[in-house]
Amino acid sequence: LEEESFALSFSSTSDAEFDAVVGYLEDIIMDDEFQLLQRNFMDKYYLEFEDTEENKLIYTPIFNEYISLVEKYIEEQLLQRIPGFNMAAFTTTLQHHKDEVAGDIFDMLLTFTDFLAFKEMFLDYRALPRTICGTRSYLQPMNGIILDVTSPVGSAHDDRTHLGKTDSVM
């Protein structure tokens, strides 16, 4: 009985630690600084990506640069919040708990290890409208809503938003 209690206590502690890391990850990924970092990276390379079966050689160094940049940023942010954090250990734990992680976070983490998810992220980004009233626009699709981050505080538009004009909802 004592061994079961210890195992349960240990399991609860690791689950709580895992949940805490996932919570921090969500905060980091949703933070404006991370969004800007990722958006700037995608803006730099999105024209390289094409929706074809064949992958260009240029994709590999772009993928490696992305992993280095974004993973380093996330790891630094997690280390600030959790001293002694170990990304390799977390990645291993993540494989065992992948069904427990929210879709958006898991999809983001998948772009570090799954090239096809990474390429799909770029193709989705490339498909977004780019110009509103002659200025560069960065539109983020989030749960069926397109977030226009060109406004000072960001304004949410639904899928009826086209080139800065919202269709009538009445």
Secondary structure, DSSP 8 states (H G I E B T S, - for coil): -HHHHHHHHHHHHHHHHHHHHHHHHHHHHHSHHHHHHHHHHHHHHGGG--SSSS--TTHHHHHHHHIIIIIHHHHHHHHHHSTT--HHHHHHHHHHHGGGS-HHHHHHHHHHH-HHHHHHHHHHHHHS--EETTEE--EEEETTEEEETTSSS-EEEETTEETTEE----
